[in-house]
Amino acid sequence: MKLRPALQQELNSLTELCLRSKAAWGYDLAFLDACRAEFTLTADDLRRSTIVVAESNDVLIGMAQIEVTGNRADLFKLFVDPDHLNRGAGRQLFQWAVDTAASAGAAQMVIESDPDAAGFYRAMGARDAGTAPSGSIPGRILPRLVFELGDRRDRVAPPRGGM
């Protein structure tokens, strides 16, 4: 598996990867349709943020998107294709986000997570820091987590069990 910058011509494929990954949590088509606008990647996303893809044998298997403003980084997206879950792609994408955010001068990375994915971020070393409203579903509340970069930027939590 290798990481590389996302290309404009693959934004539609990456959007579909995000939705497939979200569906792995058991969400129905109506829920996914409500999320489509929030997960749609655009050329503007490429200009204002940093997006990386994970690929294996020329197949897109994951992606991550961060934006750094001052000393804060926001991890907007981190998705792995359901066929490639639990093989290390998520961990590698998270480490990329940590390294990239720290290199850009951020002191912390904020993550507004799907409730089902919050355990992954906690296992990586993020801590709970309140809640945030969903950008897709009115009234839905998401966990907000923070990963302190500081001297930990090179030390994402080691794998446990099947991660």
CYANA upper distance limits for C-alpha pairs under 8 A (distance plus 0.5 A):
  1 MET  CA     54 ALA  CA      7.03
  1 MET  CA     55 GLU  CA      6.04
  1 MET  CA     56 SER  CA      5.05
  1 MET  CA     57 ASN  CA      8.04
  1 MET  CA     89 ALA  CA      8.27
  2 LYS  CA     54 ALA  CA      6.12
  2 LYS  CA     55 GLU  CA      6.07
  2 LYS  CA     56 SER  CA      7.07
  3 LEU  CA     52 VAL  CA      6.92
  3 LEU  CA     53 VAL  CA      6.03
  3 LEU  CA     54 ALA  CA      5.04
  3 LEU  CA     55 GLU  CA      6.97
  3 LEU  CA     93 LEU  CA      8.40
  4 ARG  CA     52 VAL  CA      5.98
  4 ARG  CA     53 VAL  CA      6.05
  4 ARG  CA     54 ALA  CA      7.23
  5 PRO  CA     50 THR  CA      8.36
  5 PRO  CA     51 ILE  CA      6.55
  5 PRO  CA     52 VAL  CA      4.91
  5 PRO  CA     53 VAL  CA      6.59
  6 ALA  CA     10 GLU  CA      7.64
  6 ALA  CA     11 LEU  CA      8.12
  6 ALA  CA     46 LEU  CA      8.33
  6 ALA  CA     51 ILE  CA      6.10
  6 ALA  CA     52 VAL  CA      5.60
  6 ALA  CA     53 VAL  CA      6.08
  7 LEU  CA     11 LEU  CA      7.42
  8 GLN  CA     42 THR  CA      8.34
  8 GLN  CA     43 ALA  CA      6.76
  8 GLN  CA     46 LEU  CA      7.90
 10 GLU  CA     14 LEU  CA      6.70
 11 LEU  CA     15 THR  CA      6.63
 11 LEU  CA     40 THR  CA      8.44
 11 LEU  CA     41 LEU  CA      6.09
 11 LEU  CA     42 THR  CA      7.02
 11 LEU  CA     43 ALA  CA      8.36
 12 ASN  CA     16 GLU  CA      6.87
 12 ASN  CA     40 THR  CA      7.95
 12 ASN  CA     41 LEU  CA      7.48
 13 SER  CA     17 LEU  CA      6.70
 14 LEU  CA     18 CYS  CA      6.73
 14 LEU  CA     41 LEU  CA      7.75
 14 LEU  CA     60 LEU  CA      8.33
 14 LEU  CA     63 MET  CA      7.73
 15 THR  CA     19 LEU  CA      6.94
 15 THR  CA     39 PHE  CA      6.47
 15 THR  CA     40 THR  CA      5.57
 15 THR  CA     41 LEU  CA      6.29
 16 GLU  CA     20 ARG  CA      6.65
 17 LEU  CA     21 SER  CA      6.58
 17 LEU  CA     61 ILE  CA      8.28
 17 LEU  CA     62 GLY  CA      7.80
 17 LEU  CA     79 PHE  CA      7.85
 17 LEU  CA     80 VAL  CA      7.85
 17 LEU  CA     81 ASP  CA      6.42
 18 CYS  CA     22 LYS  CA      6.64
 18 CYS  CA     39 PHE  CA      7.08
 18 CYS  CA     79 PHE  CA      6.10
 18 CYS  CA     80 VAL  CA      7.92
 18 CYS  CA     81 ASP  CA      8.06
 19 LEU  CA     23 ALA  CA      6.59
 19 LEU  CA     32 LEU  CA      7.19
 19 LEU  CA     36 ARG  CA      7.78
 19 LEU  CA     39 PHE  CA      7.69
 20 ARG  CA     24 ALA  CA      7.03
 20 ARG  CA     81 ASP  CA      7.09
 20 ARG  CA     82 PRO  CA      7.38
 21 SER  CA     25 TRP  CA      8.17
 21 SER  CA     79 PHE  CA      6.51
 21 SER  CA     80 VAL  CA      6.42
 21 SER  CA     81 ASP  CA      5.77
 21 SER  CA     82 PRO  CA      5.96
 22 LYS  CA     26 GLY  CA      8.40
 22 LYS  CA     27 TYR  CA      7.68
 22 LYS  CA     32 LEU  CA      8.12
 22 LYS  CA     79 PHE  CA      8.30
 23 ALA  CA     27 TYR  CA      5.66
 23 ALA  CA     28 ASP  CA      7.64
 23 ALA  CA     32 LEU  CA      7.61
 24 ALA  CA     82 PRO  CA      6.73
 25 TRP  CA    116 ASP  CA      7.47
 27 TYR  CA     31 PHE  CA      6.59
 27 TYR  CA     32 LEU  CA      7.21
 28 ASP  CA     32 LEU  CA      6.85
 29 LEU  CA     33 ASP  CA      6.49
 30 ALA  CA     34 ALA  CA      6.77
 31 PHE  CA     35 CYS  CA      6.91
 32 LEU  CA     36 ARG  CA      6.64
 34 ALA  CA    136 SER  CA      6.45
 34 ALA  CA    137 ILE  CA      7.24
 35 CYS  CA     39 PHE  CA      6.80
 35 CYS  CA    136 SER  CA      5.61
 35 CYS  CA    137 ILE  CA      7.86
 36 ARG  CA     40 THR  CA      6.45
 37 ALA  CA    136 SER  CA      8.19
 38 GLU  CA    135 GLY  CA      7.12
 38 GLU  CA    136 SER  CA      6.78
 41 LEU  CA     45 ASP  CA      6.70
 42 THR  CA     46 LEU  CA      7.34
 43 ALA  CA     47 ARG  CA      7.06
 44 ASP  CA     48 ARG  CA      6.68
 45 ASP  CA     49 SER  CA      6.12
 45 ASP  CA     50 THR  CA      8.31
 46 LEU  CA     50 THR  CA      6.86
 46 LEU  CA     51 ILE  CA      7.12
 48 ARG  CA     67 GLU  CA      7.65
 49 SER  CA     65 GLN  CA      7.27
 49 SER  CA     66 ILE  CA      6.32
 49 SER  CA     67 GLU  CA      5.12
 49 SER  CA     68 VAL  CA      8.02
 50 THR  CA     65 GLN  CA      6.12
 50 THR  CA     66 ILE  CA      5.92
 50 THR  CA     67 GLU  CA      6.72
 51 ILE  CA     63 MET  CA      7.60
 51 ILE  CA     64 ALA  CA      6.18
 51 ILE  CA     65 GLN  CA      4.87
 51 ILE  CA     66 ILE  CA      7.12
 52 VAL  CA     63 MET  CA      6.09
 52 VAL  CA     64 ALA  CA      5.98
 52 VAL  CA     65 GLN  CA      7.08
 53 VAL  CA     60 LEU  CA      7.28
 53 VAL  CA     61 ILE  CA      8.06
 53 VAL  CA     62 GLY  CA      6.17
 53 VAL  CA     63 MET  CA      4.74
 53 VAL  CA     64 ALA  CA      7.08
 54 ALA  CA     60 LEU  CA      6.50
 54 ALA  CA     61 ILE  CA      6.08
 54 ALA  CA     62 GLY  CA      5.32
 54 ALA  CA     63 MET  CA      6.30
 54 ALA  CA     89 ALA  CA      7.57
 54 ALA  CA     93 LEU  CA      7.88
 55 GLU  CA     59 VAL  CA      5.68
 55 GLU  CA     60 LEU  CA      4.93
 55 GLU  CA     61 ILE  CA      5.77
 55 GLU  CA     62 GLY  CA      7.40
 56 SER  CA     60 LEU  CA      7.20
 56 SER  CA     61 ILE  CA      7.27
 61 ILE  CA     80 VAL  CA      6.29
 61 ILE  CA     81 ASP  CA      5.64
 61 ILE  CA     84 HIS  CA      7.01
 61 ILE  CA     89 ALA  CA      8.27
 62 GLY  CA     78 LEU  CA      7.94
 62 GLY  CA     79 PHE  CA      5.93
 62 GLY  CA     80 VAL  CA      4.58
 62 GLY  CA     81 ASP  CA      6.30
 62 GLY  CA     89 ALA  CA      7.37
 62 GLY  CA     90 GLY  CA      8.02
 62 GLY  CA     93 LEU  CA      8.33
 63 MET  CA     77 LYS  CA      7.89
 63 MET  CA     78 LEU  CA      6.17
 63 MET  CA     79 PHE  CA      5.99
 63 MET  CA     80 VAL  CA      7.09
 63 MET  CA     93 LEU  CA      7.53
 64 ALA  CA     75 LEU  CA      8.07
 64 ALA  CA     76 PHE  CA      8.07
 64 ALA  CA     77 LYS  CA      5.63
 64 ALA  CA     78 LEU  CA      4.68
 64 ALA  CA     79 PHE  CA      6.99
 64 ALA  CA     93 LEU  CA      6.73
 64 ALA  CA     94 PHE  CA      8.23
 64 ALA  CA     97 ALA  CA      7.80
 65 GLN  CA     75 LEU  CA      6.51
 65 GLN  CA     76 PHE  CA      5.98
 65 GLN  CA     77 LYS  CA      5.48
 65 GLN  CA     78 LEU  CA      7.05
 65 GLN  CA     97 ALA  CA      8.22
 66 ILE  CA     73 ALA  CA      7.08
 66 ILE  CA     74 ASP  CA      5.94
 66 ILE  CA     75 LEU  CA      5.02
 66 ILE  CA     76 PHE  CA      6.16
 66 ILE  CA     77 LYS  CA      7.70
 66 ILE  CA     97 ALA  CA      7.17
 66 ILE  CA    101 ALA  CA      8.07
 67 GLU  CA     73 ALA  CA      6.05
 67 GLU  CA     74 ASP  CA      5.83
 67 GLU  CA     75 LEU  CA      7.33
 67 GLU  CA     76 PHE  CA      8.02
 67 GLU  CA    101 ALA  CA      8.44
 68 VAL  CA     72 ARG  CA      6.26
 68 VAL  CA     73 ALA  CA      4.67
 68 VAL  CA     74 ASP  CA      6.89
 68 VAL  CA    101 ALA  CA      6.92
 68 VAL  CA    104 ALA  CA      7.47
 68 VAL  CA    106 ALA  CA      7.17
 69 THR  CA     73 ALA  CA      6.71
 69 THR  CA    106 ALA  CA      8.12
 70 GLY  CA    105 GLY  CA      7.60
 70 GLY  CA    106 ALA  CA      6.93
 71 ASN  CA    105 GLY  CA      6.29
 71 ASN  CA    106 ALA  CA      4.27
 71 ASN  CA    107 ALA  CA      5.59
 71 ASN  CA    108 GLN  CA      7.35
 72 ARG  CA    106 ALA  CA      5.36
 72 ARG  CA    107 ALA  CA      6.58
 72 ARG  CA    108 GLN  CA      5.92
 72 ARG  CA    109 MET  CA      6.46
 72 ARG  CA    110 VAL  CA      7.82
 73 ALA  CA    101 ALA  CA      6.38
 73 ALA  CA    106 ALA  CA      6.29
 73 ALA  CA    107 ALA  CA      8.31
 73 ALA  CA    108 GLN  CA      6.70
 73 ALA  CA    109 MET  CA      4.99
 73 ALA  CA    110 VAL  CA      6.65
 74 ASP  CA    109 MET  CA      5.98
 74 ASP  CA    110 VAL  CA      5.34
 74 ASP  CA    111 ILE  CA      6.67
 75 LEU  CA     97 ALA  CA      7.80
 75 LEU  CA    109 MET  CA      7.10
 75 LEU  CA    110 VAL  CA      6.63
 75 LEU  CA    111 ILE  CA      5.77
 75 LEU  CA    112 GLU  CA      8.18
 76 PHE  CA    111 ILE  CA      7.43
 76 PHE  CA    112 GLU  CA      7.92
 78 LEU  CA     90 GLY  CA      7.80
 78 LEU  CA     93 LEU  CA      7.65
 78 LEU  CA     94 PHE  CA      8.01
 79 PHE  CA     90 GLY  CA      7.74
 80 VAL  CA     84 HIS  CA      7.06
 80 VAL  CA     85 LEU  CA      6.75
 80 VAL  CA     89 ALA  CA      7.36
 80 VAL  CA     90 GLY  CA      6.83
 81 ASP  CA     85 LEU  CA      7.09
 84 HIS  CA     89 ALA  CA      7.94
 85 LEU  CA     89 ALA  CA      7.80
 85 LEU  CA     90 GLY  CA      8.11
 86 ASN  CA     90 GLY  CA      8.24
 86 ASN  CA    162 GLY  CA      7.09
 86 ASN  CA    163 MET  CA      5.74
 87 ARG  CA    163 MET  CA      7.50
 88 GLY  CA     92 GLN  CA      6.67
 88 GLY  CA    163 MET  CA      7.21
 89 ALA  CA     93 LEU  CA      6.57
 90 GLY  CA     94 PHE  CA      6.54
 91 ARG  CA     95 GLN  CA      6.65
 91 ARG  CA    124 MET  CA      8.23
 92 GLN  CA     96 TRP  CA      6.71
 93 LEU  CA     97 ALA  CA      6.78
 94 PHE  CA     98 VAL  CA      6.75
 95 GLN  CA     99 ASP  CA      6.60
 95 GLN  CA    154 ASP  CA      8.31
 95 GLN  CA    156 VAL  CA      6.93
 96 TRP  CA    100 THR  CA      6.42
 97 ALA  CA    101 ALA  CA      6.43
 98 VAL  CA    102 ALA  CA      6.56
 98 VAL  CA    109 MET  CA      7.96
 98 VAL  CA    149 LEU  CA      7.34
 98 VAL  CA    153 ARG  CA      6.25
 98 VAL  CA    154 ASP  CA      8.21
 99 ASP  CA    103 SER  CA      6.53
 99 ASP  CA    153 ARG  CA      6.55
 99 ASP  CA    154 ASP  CA      7.42
100 THR  CA    104 ALA  CA      6.76
101 ALA  CA    105 GLY  CA      7.07
101 ALA  CA    106 ALA  CA      5.92
101 ALA  CA    109 MET  CA      7.73
102 ALA  CA    106 ALA  CA      5.57
102 ALA  CA    107 ALA  CA      7.14
102 ALA  CA    149 LEU  CA      6.69
102 ALA  CA    150 GLY  CA      8.01
102 ALA  CA    153 ARG  CA      6.94
106 ALA  CA    149 LEU  CA      7.67
107 ALA  CA    148 GLU  CA      6.78
107 ALA  CA    149 LEU  CA      5.62
107 ALA  CA    150 GLY  CA      6.07
108 GLN  CA    146 VAL  CA      7.09
108 GLN  CA    147 PHE  CA      6.09
108 GLN  CA    148 GLU  CA      4.91
108 GLN  CA    149 LEU  CA      5.49
108 GLN  CA    150 GLY  CA      7.87
109 MET  CA    146 VAL  CA      6.12
109 MET  CA    147 PHE  CA      5.58
109 MET  CA    148 GLU  CA      6.95
109 MET  CA    149 LEU  CA      7.44
110 VAL  CA    144 ARG  CA      7.59
110 VAL  CA    145 LEU  CA      6.39
110 VAL  CA    146 VAL  CA      5.11
110 VAL  CA    147 PHE  CA      7.02
111 ILE  CA    144 ARG  CA      6.16
111 ILE  CA    145 LEU  CA      5.56
111 ILE  CA    146 VAL  CA      6.60
111 ILE  CA    147 PHE  CA      8.44
112 GLU  CA    131 THR  CA      8.21
112 GLU  CA    132 ALA  CA      7.16
112 GLU  CA    142 LEU  CA      6.80
112 GLU  CA    143 PRO  CA      6.39
112 GLU  CA    144 ARG  CA      4.99
112 GLU  CA    145 LEU  CA      6.87
113 SER  CA    117 ALA  CA      6.72
113 SER  CA    118 ALA  CA      6.16
113 SER  CA    142 LEU  CA      6.52
113 SER  CA    143 PRO  CA      6.10
113 SER  CA    144 ARG  CA      6.77
113 SER  CA    145 LEU  CA      7.89
114 ASP  CA    118 ALA  CA      6.80
114 ASP  CA    142 LEU  CA      6.59
114 ASP  CA    143 PRO  CA      7.52
115 PRO  CA    142 LEU  CA      6.65
115 PRO  CA    143 PRO  CA      6.69
117 ALA  CA    121 TYR  CA      7.44
118 ALA  CA    122 ARG  CA      6.73
118 ALA  CA    143 PRO  CA      7.50
118 ALA  CA    145 LEU  CA      8.33
119 GLY  CA    123 ALA  CA      6.59
120 PHE  CA    124 MET  CA      6.86
121 TYR  CA    125 GLY  CA      7.00
121 TYR  CA    126 ALA  CA      5.96
121 TYR  CA    145 LEU  CA      8.18
122 ARG  CA    126 ALA  CA      5.18
122 ARG  CA    127 ARG  CA      6.49
122 ARG  CA    128 ASP  CA      8.30
122 ARG  CA    145 LEU  CA      8.48
123 ALA  CA    157 ALA  CA      7.02
124 MET  CA    156 VAL  CA      6.00
124 MET  CA    157 ALA  CA      5.18
124 MET  CA    158 PRO  CA      8.03
125 GLY  CA    147 PHE  CA      7.02
125 GLY  CA    156 VAL  CA      7.03
125 GLY  CA    157 ALA  CA      6.19
126 ALA  CA    145 LEU  CA      6.44
126 ALA  CA    146 VAL  CA      5.75
126 ALA  CA    147 PHE  CA      4.77
126 ALA  CA    148 GLU  CA      7.80
127 ARG  CA    145 LEU  CA      5.82
127 ARG  CA    146 VAL  CA      5.89
127 ARG  CA    147 PHE  CA      6.92
128 ASP  CA    143 PRO  CA      7.68
128 ASP  CA    144 ARG  CA      6.64
128 ASP  CA    145 LEU  CA      4.92
128 ASP  CA    146 VAL  CA      6.95
129 ALA  CA    143 PRO  CA      8.21
129 ALA  CA    144 ARG  CA      5.89
129 ALA  CA    145 LEU  CA      5.51
129 ALA  CA    146 VAL  CA      6.69
130 GLY  CA    143 PRO  CA      6.85
130 GLY  CA    144 ARG  CA      5.81
130 GLY  CA    145 LEU  CA      7.70
131 THR  CA    141 ILE  CA      6.89
131 THR  CA    142 LEU  CA      5.97
131 THR  CA    143 PRO  CA      5.05
131 THR  CA    144 ARG  CA      5.22
132 ALA  CA    141 ILE  CA      6.19
132 ALA  CA    142 LEU  CA      5.68
132 ALA  CA    143 PRO  CA      6.83
132 ALA  CA    144 ARG  CA      6.48
133 PRO  CA    138 PRO  CA      8.16
133 PRO  CA    139 GLY  CA      7.46
133 PRO  CA    140 ARG  CA      6.53
133 PRO  CA    141 ILE  CA      5.17
133 PRO  CA    142 LEU  CA      6.48
134 SER  CA    138 PRO  CA      7.20
134 SER  CA    139 GLY  CA      7.86
134 SER  CA    140 ARG  CA      5.92
134 SER  CA    141 ILE  CA      6.18
134 SER  CA    142 LEU  CA      6.56
148 GLU  CA    152 ARG  CA      7.57
148 GLU  CA    153 ARG  CA      8.31
149 LEU  CA    153 ARG  CA      5.21
152 ARG  CA    156 VAL  CA      7.71
159 PRO  CA    163 MET  CA      6.16
